[in-house]
């Protein structure tokens, strides 16, 4: 690896080359070795990176993902690529097409979901199409016409199936649904997941691809992850049964904030492209409800957001990046929001004096839960830097957005496009050639 960073032009070319290399034809693998399939929120971020390269290819990416949508509206967290083995748990473990009434017979998918960032990707497709000629604009608009109903159905499923009490917070039945698989946010809740003696045996594939075990979840954690999958399978992935049978049920404040923003983005798109007023009203109402739900989960003192453990009936207080959920969607009183921004930029997060780059680590370096090399327990994730930079720009915080962009690009100058980075040394960690990291860089450089 080069000790001297690449220029922005070189970096952009390398990122585009990486996405082409990870392109399987109609989907982009999340990473060539460790993640050979399509992940839901990865695909959305990848689309953001593809849009400046080719609106047409970006449309194909989203079409592929939406073609795997379940009959109830859920977008599954994995769409499996035909003929690609080596990932566990694969389709044979999930058994969705055999057990779930709503699952598609083809393509094969997982049985859970992931954060709903897809409206952001659709917005980027439309934004870039406006820079192009009539043919490209037509491709984007035809995509929107064809998929509008699917996108609204996805949002409706989240608003109803995953917030049955109407509290304005999305319920997750597996930590994987958060995208932050082993975050300290879930430690206590996972502690109450007791795998049964009849948990089918398994062999982890992640450690056989050269992944450092110290960066990955432990075998004990994996037992719990897979026991939750077994509970879902035994309920046939039935939305109505999951609240009763699952050992893990969390109202996730970060996913809820993303959903509030996504509903607003999609409603604005709907207004611009003359979509049904009833859909737009629903989207605006859901955005308001979930923005309020996120605000209600925020501490009075500093605005830090908390998840809620439904099974234990208590708030979850951890110092992770999810604390800053209200900065994505807004809704806090001005003084509380100001305190939360100060926390984000201060020594507990982006302003910690030992950080290599002033970007948010997944867990505060001050926290007792902090582990600088272990997945979501401390490392810096470029895609999270991108998300906050995007949200800050959207909210009119231009200087804050630009600072994150500049620091994120400085971190990416090594050209490794790593999954995540050690926060103090800046060393690339996890899977290399990660598609969504390259996509973030492409969007920043566009």
Protein Blocks (a to p, Z undefined) as FASTA:
>chain_A
ZZbdcdfklmmmmmmmmmmmmpghjaccfbfklmmcccfklmmmmmmmmmmmommlmmmm
mmmmmmmpcfkopacfbdcdehiahiacdfklnommmmmmklcfbdcddfbdcddfklmm
mmmmmmmmmmmcfklmmmmmmmmmmmmmmmmmmmmmmmmmmmmnonopacdfbfklnopm
mgcklmmmmmmpccdfklccdddfklmnopafklpccfklmmmmmmmmmmmmmnoopakl
mmmmpmbdcddfklmmmmmmmmmmmmmmmmmnopafklmmmmmmmmmmmmmmmmmmpcfk
lopacdddfknopacddddfklmmmmmngoiafklmmmmmmmmmmmklmmomkbmbacdd
fbdfkbmkbcfkgojlopacfklmmmmmmmmmmnopamlmmmmmmmmmmmmmnonopabd
cfklopaehjehifklmmmmmmmmZZ
